[in-house]
Amino acid sequence: MASRSTPRTSVPSIATTAAPSRASSTNWRRAASVERLIPLVVEKLNLALADFSSVEVQEFHRLLIKFNTALQSSTEPRAAAAVGADS
């Protein structure tokens, strides 16, 4: 019986192929965990805000928007720098 020879191909090592899948799996699990916490967090916030007046809620909302804007502007330059470093 004649033996068949199969062509050799380059196969990436397990370390290079397994790491991204593990990272993706971990990120998915973290996202799922966060998703499960959202109803609990919303309920807690609603309970905490129950005693706030309408004016206090409006001020709280304004401050959250200000905080979010500051947070986004402080992280955007870092994200842009990280993307630039990858290029």
C-alpha positions in Angstrom: 0.0 0.0 0.0 1.4 3.4 -1.0 1.7 5.9 1.8 0.3 9.3 1.3 2.3 12.3 2.2 0.4 15.3 3.4 1.8 18.7 2.9 3.1 20.4 6.0 1.5 23.6 6.9 2.3 26.2 9.5 0.0 25.9 12.5 -0.1 28.7 15.0 0.9 27.8 18.5 -1.7 27.2 21.2 -0.6 30.2 23.1 -1.3 32.6 20.2 -4.7 31.0 19.3 -6.0 30.3 22.8 -5.3 33.7 24.4 -7.8 35.7 22.3 -10.6 33.2 22.8 -10.1 33.2 26.5 -10.1 37.0 26.6 -13.2 37.1 24.5 -14.9 34.6 26.7 -13.9 36.6 29.8 -15.2 39.8 28.3 -18.5 38.1 27.4 -18.9 36.8 30.9 -18.1 40.2 32.4 -20.6 41.9 30.1 -23.3 39.3 31.0 -22.5 39.9 34.7 -23.0 43.6 34.3 -26.2 43.1 32.3 -27.6 41.1 35.2 -26.8 43.8 37.7 -28.5 46.6 35.8 -32.0 46.0 37.1 -30.7 45.8 40.7 -28.7 49.1 40.3 -31.7 50.9 38.7 -33.9 49.7 41.6 -31.4 50.9 44.2 -31.1 54.3 42.5 -34.8 54.7 42.2 -35.2 53.9 45.9 -32.4 56.4 46.8 -34.0 59.1 44.6 -37.5 58.6 46.0 -37.1 61.3 48.6 -35.5 63.8 46.2 -37.6 66.8 45.1 -38.1 67.5 41.5 -35.5 70.3 41.6 -33.0 68.0 43.3 -33.5 65.3 40.7 -33.0 67.9 37.9 -29.8 69.0 39.6 -28.6 65.5 40.1 -29.3 64.8 36.4 -27.4 67.9 35.4 -24.4 66.9 37.5 -24.4 63.3 36.1 -24.3 64.7 32.6 -21.4 67.0 33.6 -19.6 64.1 35.3 -20.1 61.8 32.2 -18.9 64.5 29.9 -15.7 65.0 32.0 -15.2 61.3 32.2 -15.5 60.8 28.4 -13.2 63.7 27.6 -10.6 62.4 30.0 -10.6 59.0 28.4 -10.9 59.9 24.7 -7.3 61.3 24.4 -5.9 58.1 26.0 -8.0 55.9 23.6 -6.8 58.0 20.6 -3.2 57.7 21.7 -3.6 53.9 22.1 -5.0 53.6 18.6 -2.2 55.8 17.3 0.4 53.6 19.0 -1.1 50.5 17.4 -0.7 51.9 13.9 
